[in-house]
Amino acid sequence: MDSDVIDILLVDDSQDDVDLTLHALRAESLANHVFVARDGEEALDFLFCTGPHRQRSFEHPPKLVLLDLKLPKVDGMQVLQQIKSDPRTKTIPVVLMTSSREERDMAKGYNLGANSYLQKPVDFEQFRKMVKLLGLYWLVTNQPPITTRSSPQGSVEE
């Protein structure tokens, strides 16, 4: 895969939310490649190149993870915790996109290292605008960290 390709991992079990997000990203030409994971386990397999994604390379991590909290198999908070606790993935921006209004979810998400917490609007047009703005910010405006790679011994090199 071309290293210039914008790569988003979208983790959501709601087909409607997936469709809306993909439509908004494509309408604004913000994503050339979006991988959709339908549950937390699939997201972790994709990110850590395990299970059905063991052929994937850590050389091309997603540039952004859009993560729902309420997921089957492994919930979004557990996914976030694993992403942010591993030196190979901790610098990947993670945006929590959820319908939850719970302050404890927001606090826990930020404590685990979420880069942003957004409540999904119910209105289609508001949802589209939110996705457009977050895509513009994280994929165009934001300056990502210098990527590091893991050595065979597991230490991180620059």
C-alpha beads as a LAMMPS data file, in Angstrom:
LAMMPS data file: protein, C-alpha beads

158 atoms
157 bonds

1 atom types
1 bond types

-500.0 500.0 xlo xhi
-500.0 500.0 ylo yhi
-500.0 500.0 zlo zhi

Masses

1 110.0

Atoms # bond

1 1 1 0.000 0.000 0.000
2 1 1 1.250 3.472 -0.865
3 1 1 2.531 5.243 2.257
4 1 1 0.686 8.418 1.191
5 1 1 -2.701 6.674 1.311
6 1 1 -4.851 7.975 4.141
7 1 1 -5.718 4.949 6.209
8 1 1 -8.559 5.025 8.734
9 1 1 -9.643 2.217 11.000
10 1 1 -13.368 2.635 11.630
11 1 1 -14.580 0.458 14.498
12 1 1 -18.355 0.355 14.770
13 1 1 -20.983 -2.371 14.863
14 1 1 -23.817 -0.134 13.603
15 1 1 -24.198 -0.503 9.840
16 1 1 -26.047 2.836 9.668
17 1 1 -23.195 4.673 11.417
18 1 1 -20.603 2.937 9.237
19 1 1 -22.499 3.905 6.085
20 1 1 -22.897 7.526 7.210
21 1 1 -19.236 7.828 8.185
22 1 1 -17.979 6.313 4.942
23 1 1 -20.304 8.518 2.903
24 1 1 -19.106 11.674 4.692
25 1 1 -15.409 10.760 4.338
26 1 1 -15.743 9.918 0.661
27 1 1 -17.904 12.952 -0.142
28 1 1 -15.127 15.172 1.185
29 1 1 -12.343 13.085 -0.426
30 1 1 -10.765 12.610 2.990
31 1 1 -10.033 8.910 2.831
32 1 1 -8.607 6.711 0.132
33 1 1 -8.743 3.596 2.270
34 1 1 -10.963 2.891 5.271
35 1 1 -10.904 -0.470 6.993
36 1 1 -14.083 -1.259 8.911
37 1 1 -13.936 -3.506 11.973
38 1 1 -17.331 -4.627 13.299
39 1 1 -16.157 -5.470 16.815
40 1 1 -13.285 -4.817 19.193
41 1 1 -11.605 -8.150 18.580
42 1 1 -11.404 -7.537 14.840
43 1 1 -10.014 -4.036 15.484
44 1 1 -7.252 -5.419 17.710
45 1 1 -6.410 -8.159 15.186
46 1 1 -6.120 -5.492 12.474
47 1 1 -4.007 -3.108 14.572
48 1 1 -1.674 -5.749 15.991
49 1 1 -1.434 -7.839 12.814
50 1 1 -2.831 -10.991 14.416
51 1 1 -5.497 -13.560 13.575
52 1 1 -6.892 -13.029 10.081
53 1 1 -4.693 -9.915 9.719
54 1 1 -1.360 -11.569 10.548
55 1 1 -0.141 -10.861 6.992
56 1 1 -0.544 -7.113 7.549
57 1 1 2.557 -5.096 8.340
58 1 1 3.177 -2.665 11.185
59 1 1 4.871 -0.514 8.549
60 1 1 1.459 0.904 7.557
61 1 1 -0.509 1.675 10.715
62 1 1 -3.760 3.574 10.327
63 1 1 -3.394 7.331 10.530
64 1 1 -6.601 7.558 12.571
65 1 1 -8.860 5.239 14.557
66 1 1 -12.544 6.136 14.839
67 1 1 -13.737 4.004 17.742
68 1 1 -17.218 3.335 19.076
69 1 1 -17.471 2.399 22.756
70 1 1 -20.300 -0.126 22.719
71 1 1 -18.864 -3.029 20.755
72 1 1 -19.321 -6.800 20.770
73 1 1 -16.547 -9.175 21.885
74 1 1 -14.132 -6.480 23.170
75 1 1 -15.549 -3.099 24.170
76 1 1 -14.161 0.200 22.944
77 1 1 -12.484 1.108 26.240
78 1 1 -10.534 -2.156 26.197
79 1 1 -9.506 -1.523 22.594
80 1 1 -8.398 2.008 23.501
81 1 1 -6.433 0.756 26.501
82 1 1 -4.560 -1.794 24.375
83 1 1 -3.813 0.753 21.638
84 1 1 -2.446 3.342 24.053
85 1 1 -0.474 0.876 26.189
86 1 1 1.567 -0.548 23.303
87 1 1 4.568 1.488 22.073
88 1 1 3.885 0.377 18.481
89 1 1 0.400 1.924 18.429
90 1 1 0.239 4.505 21.212
91 1 1 0.834 7.481 18.905
92 1 1 -2.063 6.602 16.564
93 1 1 -4.794 9.209 17.144
94 1 1 -7.951 7.625 18.539
95 1 1 -11.247 9.483 18.340
96 1 1 -14.032 8.014 20.423
97 1 1 -17.305 8.397 18.533
98 1 1 -20.191 7.272 20.668
99 1 1 -23.805 7.901 21.480
100 1 1 -22.946 7.868 25.206
101 1 1 -23.541 11.044 27.172
102 1 1 -22.038 9.507 30.308
103 1 1 -19.410 11.755 31.897
104 1 1 -17.685 8.682 33.318
105 1 1 -17.215 7.325 29.763
106 1 1 -15.673 10.612 28.670
107 1 1 -13.402 10.770 31.724
108 1 1 -12.325 7.145 31.368
109 1 1 -11.678 7.573 27.639
110 1 1 -9.423 10.563 28.174
111 1 1 -7.674 8.848 31.107
112 1 1 -6.896 5.906 28.826
113 1 1 -5.393 8.223 26.212
114 1 1 -8.195 9.076 23.772
115 1 1 -7.282 12.031 21.592
116 1 1 -10.873 13.186 21.237
117 1 1 -14.366 12.271 22.422
118 1 1 -17.338 13.019 20.191
119 1 1 -20.979 12.282 20.753
120 1 1 -22.652 11.019 17.586
121 1 1 -25.427 13.371 16.500
122 1 1 -28.768 11.764 15.676
123 1 1 -29.380 14.126 12.741
124 1 1 -27.835 12.945 9.450
125 1 1 -26.618 16.388 8.373
126 1 1 -25.021 17.089 11.767
127 1 1 -23.364 13.645 11.715
128 1 1 -21.975 14.315 8.231
129 1 1 -20.620 17.713 9.290
130 1 1 -18.999 16.226 12.398
131 1 1 -17.244 13.516 10.360
132 1 1 -16.111 16.086 7.797
133 1 1 -14.631 18.340 10.501
134 1 1 -12.883 15.533 12.347
135 1 1 -11.490 14.195 9.071
136 1 1 -10.214 17.615 8.056
137 1 1 -8.599 18.140 11.437
138 1 1 -6.982 14.720 12.008
139 1 1 -6.060 13.927 8.411
140 1 1 -5.238 17.340 6.947
141 1 1 -4.556 19.965 9.626
142 1 1 -3.031 17.939 12.479
143 1 1 0.699 17.235 12.369
144 1 1 1.165 13.565 13.269
145 1 1 4.050 12.447 15.468
146 1 1 7.199 11.104 13.890
147 1 1 6.551 7.410 13.517
148 1 1 8.709 4.872 15.225
149 1 1 9.194 1.243 14.418
150 1 1 9.866 -1.737 16.584
151 1 1 13.169 -3.564 16.406
152 1 1 13.141 -7.364 16.366
153 1 1 13.866 -7.344 20.105
154 1 1 10.727 -5.266 20.759
155 1 1 12.425 -1.962 21.599
156 1 1 11.341 1.133 19.754
157 1 1 13.706 2.812 17.300
158 1 1 13.414 6.216 15.597

Bonds

1 1 1 2
2 1 2 3
3 1 3 4
4 1 4 5
5 1 5 6
6 1 6 7
7 1 7 8
8 1 8 9
9 1 9 10
10 1 10 11
11 1 11 12
12 1 12 13
13 1 13 14
14 1 14 15
15 1 15 16
16 1 16 17
17 1 17 18
18 1 18 19
19 1 19 20
20 1 20 21
21 1 21 22
22 1 22 23
23 1 23 24
24 1 24 25
25 1 25 26
26 1 26 27
27 1 27 28
28 1 28 29
29 1 29 30
30 1 30 31
31 1 31 32
32 1 32 33
33 1 33 34
34 1 34 35
35 1 35 36
36 1 36 37
37 1 37 38
38 1 38 39
39 1 39 40
40 1 40 41
41 1 41 42
42 1 42 43
43 1 43 44
44 1 44 45
45 1 45 46
46 1 46 47
47 1 47 48
48 1 48 49
49 1 49 50
50 1 50 51
51 1 51 52
52 1 52 53
53 1 53 54
54 1 54 55
55 1 55 56
56 1 56 57
57 1 57 58
58 1 58 59
59 1 59 60
60 1 60 61
61 1 61 62
62 1 62 63
63 1 63 64
64 1 64 65
65 1 65 66
66 1 66 67
67 1 67 68
68 1 68 69
69 1 69 70
70 1 70 71
71 1 71 72
72 1 72 73
73 1 73 74
74 1 74 75
75 1 75 76
76 1 76 77
77 1 77 78
78 1 78 79
79 1 79 80
80 1 80 81
81 1 81 82
82 1 82 83
83 1 83 84
84 1 84 85
85 1 85 86
86 1 86 87
87 1 87 88
88 1 88 89
89 1 89 90
90 1 90 91
91 1 91 92
92 1 92 93
93 1 93 94
94 1 94 95
95 1 95 96
96 1 96 97
97 1 97 98
98 1 98 99
99 1 99 100
100 1 100 101
101 1 101 102
102 1 102 103
103 1 103 104
104 1 104 105
105 1 105 106
106 1 106 107
107 1 107 108
108 1 108 109
109 1 109 110
110 1 110 111
111 1 111 112
112 1 112 113
113 1 113 114
114 1 114 115
115 1 115 116
116 1 116 117
117 1 117 118
118 1 118 119
119 1 119 120
120 1 120 121
121 1 121 122
122 1 122 123
123 1 123 124
124 1 124 125
125 1 125 126
126 1 126 127
127 1 127 128
128 1 128 129
129 1 129 130
130 1 130 131
131 1 131 132
132 1 132 133
133 1 133 134
134 1 134 135
135 1 135 136
136 1 136 137
137 1 137 138
138 1 138 139
139 1 139 140
140 1 140 141
141 1 141 142
142 1 142 143
143 1 143 144
144 1 144 145
145 1 145 146
146 1 146 147
147 1 147 148
148 1 148 149
149 1 149 150
150 1 150 151
151 1 151 152
152 1 152 153
153 1 153 154
154 1 154 155
155 1 155 156
156 1 156 157
157 1 157 158
